[in-house]
C-alpha cells in the first residue's frame, strides 16, 4: 500500500494530505469493482491487511445498505528486490526476528490471519528481478523465492497453499519458470494432494515464447503500462490468448506515457494536475501517479493491439480475474463491467 496515497509522501517528503478516499472514489466512478493492494515486505504486508480491515469496517458502519462500494483485498509476501533487506540486513541477534525463518513464520501467520478474514487473496509479490541486483543479489533472490514457495505452499495450512501466486519476473530469462516447474504437481504433506501452480506473472514485458510457457504451466499474464511500452510489447500482446490476460495498473507506477507505443490506442483521458511538489488540489489526479481508474486505458491498448472491441477485453479479462481470485466476495450488483 503506497504512502503516496495513504500519507501524501513522495520520496520521503510530505507533499499533500492523504487522498486515498478520493482515489477510491475515482476508481468507483470509472466502474472499478475490485482492487488488490500488493505488498513487498513484512511491514507492507501488515499495513495492507490493516488498510483492508479499516476500510471494510468503515464501509460496514457507514453504508446505508451494508454494501461496500467495491472489493478491497491484498497480498502478503516479500518482493525480490527486498529479499536482502528483509531476510539478511534486518535480522539482529536481539530479535524480534533473529533468523530468516522467523520472518517467514510471521509472514505465514499474516497469510493465515488474512485468509481467514477474507483480506488476503494472493501470495506475493515475489519472484525474481535481475534488473536491480544492487538491491538484492541474484543468489539471495533465488534462495528466498524458493523458501517463500516452500513455506507458504507446503509447510502451512493447505488453504494458504491454495492461494494464487502474484509473481514478479524481470529480465531473468527462464529462471523463474524453471523454479516453478520444479513445483509442478508437488503434494502438500498434510493432504498428499497436489498443490496447483496458479497465479499471475505480473507486469509482463518479455517474449511470447516465455509467456506461452507460463500459460502452459497454468498461469495468467498480467499487463499494465510497463507491458505496453514498445511495438515489440504490442506484438506479444496481439498473440496472447485473451482468456489468459489480467488487467493491471501497478499503481502508483506503470502508467501509459505519451512516449509508449501503446499510447496511440488510448481513448479515455483524465484531468490531472501538476506534480505533487507543486500546488496540490484535492479531487484532482497527481501528474505521474498512476491510479486504479486508469485501468480502462490498459484495456483500450490491448483492444487496439488486438483489433477487438474494448468491451470484449473488459468482459473477458474481468472474468479471468474472477476465476483466478475465486475468494472474491462482492455483491451481485457489482459483478458486471459498465
Secondary structure in CASP SS format (residue, H / E / C, confidence):
PFRMAT SS
TARGET T0000
AUTHOR 0000-0000-0000
METHOD secondary structure of the structure
MODEL  1
X C 1.00
X C 1.00
X H 1.00
X H 1.00
X H 1.00
X H 1.00
X C 1.00
X C 1.00
X E 1.00
X E 1.00
X C 1.00
X C 1.00
X E 1.00
X E 1.00
X C 1.00
X C 1.00
X C 1.00
X C 1.00
X C 1.00
X H 1.00
X H 1.00
X H 1.00
X H 1.00
X H 1.00
X H 1.00
X H 1.00
X H 1.00
X H 1.00
X H 1.00
X C 1.00
X C 1.00
X C 1.00
X C 1.00
X E 1.00
X E 1.00
X E 1.00
X E 1.00
X C 1.00
X C 1.00
X C 1.00
X C 1.00
X H 1.00
X H 1.00
X H 1.00
X H 1.00
X H 1.00
X H 1.00
X H 1.00
X H 1.00
X H 1.00
X H 1.00
X H 1.00
X H 1.00
X H 1.00
X H 1.00
X H 1.00
X H 1.00
X H 1.00
X H 1.00
X H 1.00
X H 1.00
X H 1.00
X C 1.00
X C 1.00
X C 1.00
X C 1.00
X C 1.00
X C 1.00
X C 1.00
X C 1.00
X E 1.00
X E 1.00
X E 1.00
X E 1.00
X E 1.00
X E 1.00
X C 1.00
X C 1.00
X C 1.00
X H 1.00
X H 1.00
X H 1.00
X H 1.00
X H 1.00
X H 1.00
X H 1.00
X H 1.00
X H 1.00
X H 1.00
X C 1.00
X C 1.00
X C 1.00
X C 1.00
X C 1.00
X C 1.00
X C 1.00
X C 1.00
X C 1.00
X C 1.00
X H 1.00
X H 1.00
X H 1.00
X H 1.00
X H 1.00
X H 1.00
X H 1.00
X H 1.00
X H 1.00
X H 1.00
X H 1.00
X H 1.00
X H 1.00
X H 1.00
X H 1.00
X H 1.00
X H 1.00
X C 1.00
X C 1.00
X C 1.00
X E 1.00
X E 1.00
X E 1.00
X E 1.00
X E 1.00
X E 1.00
X E 1.00
X E 1.00
X E 1.00
X E 1.00
X C 1.00
X C 1.00
X C 1.00
X C 1.00
X C 1.00
X C 1.00
X C 1.00
X C 1.00
X H 1.00
X H 1.00
X H 1.00
X H 1.00
X H 1.00
X H 1.00
X H 1.00
X H 1.00
X H 1.00
X H 1.00
X H 1.00
X H 1.00
X H 1.00
X H 1.00
X H 1.00
X H 1.00
X H 1.00
X C 1.00
X C 1.00
X C 1.00
X H 1.00
X H 1.00
X H 1.00
X H 1.00
X C 1.00
X C 1.00
X E 1.00
X E 1.00
X E 1.00
X E 1.00
X E 1.00
X E 1.00
X E 1.00
X C 1.00
X C 1.00
X C 1.00
X C 1.00
X H 1.00
X H 1.00
X H 1.00
X H 1.00
X H 1.00
X H 1.00
X H 1.00
X H 1.00
X C 1.00
X C 1.00
X C 1.00
X C 1.00
X E 1.00
X C 1.00
X C 1.00
X C 1.00
X C 1.00
X C 1.00
X C 1.00
X E 1.00
X C 1.00
X C 1.00
X C 1.00
X C 1.00
X E 1.00
X E 1.00
X E 1.00
X E 1.00
X C 1.00
X C 1.00
X C 1.00
X C 1.00
X C 1.00
X H 1.00
X H 1.00
X H 1.00
X H 1.00
X H 1.00
X H 1.00
X H 1.00
X H 1.00
X H 1.00
X H 1.00
X C 1.00
X E 1.00
X E 1.00
X E 1.00
X E 1.00
X E 1.00
X C 1.00
X H 1.00
X H 1.00
X H 1.00
X C 1.00
X C 1.00
X C 1.00
X H 1.00
X H 1.00
X H 1.00
X H 1.00
X H 1.00
X H 1.00
X H 1.00
X H 1.00
X H 1.00
X C 1.00
X C 1.00
X H 1.00
X H 1.00
X H 1.00
X E 1.00
X E 1.00
X E 1.00
X C 1.00
X C 1.00
X C 1.00
X C 1.00
X C 1.00
X C 1.00
X C 1.00
X C 1.00
X C 1.00
X C 1.00
X C 1.00
X C 1.00
X C 1.00
X H 1.00
X H 1.00
X H 1.00
X H 1.00
X H 1.00
X C 1.00
X C 1.00
X C 1.00
X C 1.00
X C 1.00
X C 1.00
X E 1.00
X E 1.00
X C 1.00
X C 1.00
X C 1.00
X C 1.00
X C 1.00
X C 1.00
X C 1.00
X C 1.00
X C 1.00
X C 1.00
X C 1.00
X E 1.00
X E 1.00
X C 1.00
X C 1.00
X C 1.00
X C 1.00
X C 1.00
X H 1.00
X H 1.00
X H 1.00
X H 1.00
X H 1.00
X H 1.00
X H 1.00
X H 1.00
X H 1.00
X H 1.00
X H 1.00
X H 1.00
X H 1.00
X H 1.00
X H 1.00
X C 1.00
X C 1.00
X C 1.00
X H 1.00
X H 1.00
X H 1.00
X H 1.00
X H 1.00
X H 1.00
X H 1.00
X H 1.00
X H 1.00
X H 1.00
X H 1.00
X H 1.00
X H 1.00
X H 1.00
X H 1.00
X C 1.00
X C 1.00
X C 1.00
X C 1.00
X C 1.00
X C 1.00
X C 1.00
X H 1.00
X H 1.00
X H 1.00
X C 1.00
X C 1.00
X C 1.00
X C 1.00
END
